[in-house]
Amino acid sequence: MTTSAQKPGAAGKIPVTIVTGFLGAGKTTLIRHLIEHAGGRRLGLIVNEFGDVGVDGDILRACGVESCTEENIVELANGCLCCTVADDFVPAIEGLLGNANPPEHIVIETSGLALPKPLLKAFDWPPIRSRLTVDGVIAVVDAAAVAAGRFADDPDAVLAQRAADDAVDHDNPLEEVYEDQLLSADLVVLNKSDLVSAGERADIAAAITGIVPRAVKLVEAEEGRVATAILLGLGAAAEDDLAARPSHHDAEPEHDHDDFDSFVVEIAATDDPQALVDKLSGIAADHDVLRIKGFVEVTGKPMRLLVQGVGTRFRHQYDVPWSVDRPRQSRLVVIGEKGLDRAAIEAAIAA
């Protein structure tokens, strides 16, 4: 019996699922769960990261699932697909489709800073439209971050608050990026729902409904655990539905990420992972860092430590062993809004 997750794309086209969401919402965790529960369906992945270290792509390659081989994982770093569609996206697609065993379904993980609409428009290009269809756009939302007021529901109130406080940046694009991701979505995953109360989840759902002018399904999740049958087989054909997916940036000829900074910090091996994570959390608070992620060597341990932080909330776990192809090193990507004090952050991490 064919499930909804196994239906082929329209007219024999290969279906594509776009996974979008703000920094640290849990996109990679959701995709890793999807890979591990793909039921043998051959998947292709395009991972678009913001930063020099391929953390997300490396996490997915470490899954070791036969249905998603390393040749079907394409990593695009130091560039955003919403800005470099012609230069990066089309060659990546052509590379995947040219493999000896091309994928039956392609999953694209966008950068946390990406606007989905320009990428969706690329699927209307004749060379792409004839071979691919957008099965669905999935927006992953960090429930805890939204509940903490990371994004406001009333733009006028935000403007008034900024005007009253000289310490607040008056040109913050984060709310618009978040809303643009929701506006393109066919499915919204309210991730980390276990970190907020039932009342907060209801408030977030109501706010999302207020942002998106069309009917969009919302599912709650913990650790990105969503059934494959829910994520794949949506049949949205989003390339035929662009007008119903408005964007704050529709009138702009192009989009860039000059409002954000990212840099890589190389650190020494640590003897105390918890102390390191506590220090990074304090640095994130002191310097208003949005995201810190990377791999760390722990002295005497055969496995590398994966560290992921969203604001001041951090988690860490050992994921895969060090090896000849995976040499011991400790590197962290730091991401924040323009104006990060790189020297101070590097000094604080090294202290």
N, C-alpha and C positions, 0 to 999 in steps of 0.2 A: 504494500500500500504506500502511495506517495504522500508524504506529509507536506504541510505548507512550506516547511523549510527546505523541501527538495524540489519544488516546482521550478522548471526552467524559466528563463526570462521570456518576454514577449517575442514572438517570431524567431525563436532560436537565439536571441541575443543573450550574452552573458550578463547576469544580474550583478549589480554593484551596490554595496551598502556603504554609505558614508557615515562615519562615527565622528561627531563633533562634540564640543563641550569645552568649558573653560579650563584653565590650568588646574591640574590636580583633581579633576572631577572623578577620575577613575576610568578613563577610556581604555587604557592599556589593560587594566585588570579585567574589564568587561570582555575585551577581545581575546585575552588569554583564556578566559572561561569558555568563550565561544569556540575557540580552536579545539580545546580539550573535549568538547561535547558536540563536535561537528558530525558525528555519526558516519565517518568515512568520506564525507563530501570533500572534494579537493578544493582547497581555498587558496587564494592569492592575497597577499597583504601589501599595501603601500603605506608606509609609516612616515609621516611628515613631522619632524621635530623642530623645536626652536632651541638652538644651542648646538655646540660643537661635539658633544658626546652623545653617541647613539644609545641612550639608556633604554628607551621604549623598544626599539628594534631588537636590542640584545635580550631584553626580557622575553620577547615573543619567540626569538630563535631558540631560547633555552627550553621551550616547551617540549621539544623532541617528539612532536606528533607527526605521524607519517602522512596524514592528510594535508599537512601544511609544511612542505619541504623548504629548505633554506633557499633554493633557487626561485621559489615563489614568494619570497619576502624581499621587497624593495624598500630601501631606506633613503629618504630625502632629507638631509640636514642642511642647516644654514640657508633656508629659503622657505617661503610659505606658498603652498600650492595655490592659494587664492590670488597670489601676486605673480606666480611664475608658471601658469598653466601650460603655455606653449613650450617653454624651455624644459620643464621637468615632468609634468603630468603625462603628456602624450608619449614621450620616449619611455617612460616607466610602464605605461599600458602596453606599448608595442613590445617591450621586452618580455613582459609576462605572457602575452598571447603568442609570442614566438618560441616559448619553451617547448621541449619535447612532450611534456605532459602539462598543457596549459590549465589554469584553474577553471573550475566550474562556477565559482562565485568569487568575486573580488571584494575585499573589505579595505576601505581607506580610512586610516586614522589621521585626521587633520591635526595640525598644530593647535594648541590651546588658544592661540591668538588669531586663528583663521576665521574668515568670513565664508560661510558655505556657498553663498549665492554665486560668486564668480566661478567657483568650481562646478556648480550645477550647470551654469551656462555652457561650459565646455562640452557637456554631453549633448548639446544641440548641434555641435559641429558635425557636418556630414561624415567625416571619416570615423568619428566616435559613435555617432548615433546609429550607424549601420551595424555596429558590432556589440555595443553595450547599452544597457538601460539601467537607470537608477532605481533599484528595487526599493530603496527607502533611505531617508536621512534620520539618524538616531542622535538625539541631543542628550548627552549625559550631564546631569546637574548634581553638584555637590550640595546635598541637603543641608549639611551642617554650616557650610559657608554662607549659603543664602539665608538661613535662619538667623545667622549672626549679623545680618545687615550688610553683607558684601555688595548686594545690589538693591537699589531702592525702587519701590513701586511708583512713587510720585516724583517725576522729574522736576516739577516746579518747586517742590519742597527741598529737593537736593540743591537746586540752584540758590534758593534762599539761604540754606544752611552754609553753602560755600561762600556766599557773599558776606555772611556774618562772621566768618572765621578766616582770618588772613593766612592761617597755617594750612588751609586746605587747598589742594590743587584745583584750579577752576576749569581745567580742561582735561577731565578724566574720561577716556574712551571706553572704560571697561564695561559700563552698563550697556552701551550700544553693541559691543561685541557679544555680550551675553544674550541680549535680546535678538540680535541677528541670527544667532545660532538656534534659538527657539523658533523664530519665524520661518525657518527653512525646514523644520523638523516634521516627520511623519509619526515619530514615536519619541516620547520624552521619558528617560529613565531617571527617576529620583533616587540617586545612589546615596549610600551611607545613611539610609533612612533610619537605621538603628541608633544613630547618634542624635536624633531629634525626637521630640514628643509627638503624639498623635495630633495634637492641636497645631503644632508647627508644620507638620506635613500637610494638614488641611489648608493652612494659610498659604504655603508655598504653591500648592496645587491651584488654589484660587487665583494667586498672582499670575501664574503661568497662563491660566485660562484667560485672564485679562489682557495679557500681552499678545497671545496668538489669536488672530481673528477667525480661525477655522477650527473644525473639530480635530483634535489631536489626542491620541491615546497617551496616558501617563501610567507607568508602572513603577512600583517601589522596589528597591533592590538593596541588598547588603553585599559588599565585596564584589560588586559587578555580576552577581549570579542571576542571570536572566536566561530562560529557556531558549534554545536555538530556534524553536518553532515560533517564538514571539519576535525574535530579531530578524530572521530571514524569511523571505517569501511574502513581503508586504505588498509587492506588485504595484508600487506607487507610480512608476514611470514619471519621476519628478521632472525630467527634462521636458515633458509635455504640460507641466503645471507651474511654470515659473512665475506667472502673474499672480498666483495665489500665495506666493512666498515673498512678501515685501521685505525690503532691507533699508536700513537707515542710509546706506551708501549706494542706492540704486542710481542716483544722479551723478555719482563721482566717476570720472574716467578710469581711475585706478586707485589702489589702496596700498599703503605701506605700513610698516610697524616701527616708525621712528619714535613712537611713544614708549617703546620698551627697550631695555638693555638686557643682554645676557653675556655671561663670561664663564670660563672654566677655571676651577681652582684645583690644583694638585696638592694633595696632603700626604703626610706620612701615615704609616700603618698605625692603628690604634690598639691599645690594650683593653680599653673600656668602651664598648659600643654605646652603652646607655649614657655615659658622660658626654660622649661626642654628640649624640642626638640632643641631649639637654642643652649643650652649648649652641648647636645650630638653631634650636628653637628660640633661644635668647637673642641670637644675632638677627633672626628673621623679625623678631619683635622690635628690636632697636633700630633696624634699618628699613623697615617696611618692605621686606622681601616677599614676593608673591610665591616663589617656588624654589626649592632646593632639591635636587635629585642626583643620584649617582651611585657608584660602587666604591666600597671601602675594603681595604685589607685589614683583617683582624689578626694580630700576631698569634701565630701558632695554630690558626684555624685553616682547614683545607678548603673551605668554601668561602666565596666572596659574600660580602654583606651588601644587600640592596637597601639604600636609604632613600625615602621619599617624603618630602615635606610640603605641605600646603599652608602657607602662612606659618603659624606657630605650631601647627599640628603635624607631628612626625610619626612615621612608622618605619620599622626596620626588620629585615629578615634575611637569613641565609638562603640563597637561591640555587646556585650551581657551583661545582668545584672549580678551583683554578686549574688551568691546564696549559699545555704548550701553545694552544691557539687562544688561550684566555689568560695572558700573563698577569701576575699580581701587580696591581696598581690601585691607587686611590684617587679618584677624580670626581668632582661635584660640579654640576651646572647650577648657576645662580641666575634667577630671572626676576626682574622687577620693572617698575615703571622708570622712564627716563630720569637720569639723575642719581642713580645708585652710586654710593661712595665705594667704588671698587677697592681702593687701597685700604680703607678702614675695614671693610668686610673681610678681605684677604688676611689682614693683620689679626683680626679677631678670631678667624678660623685657625690660624697658625699658633695663636697664643696658648 
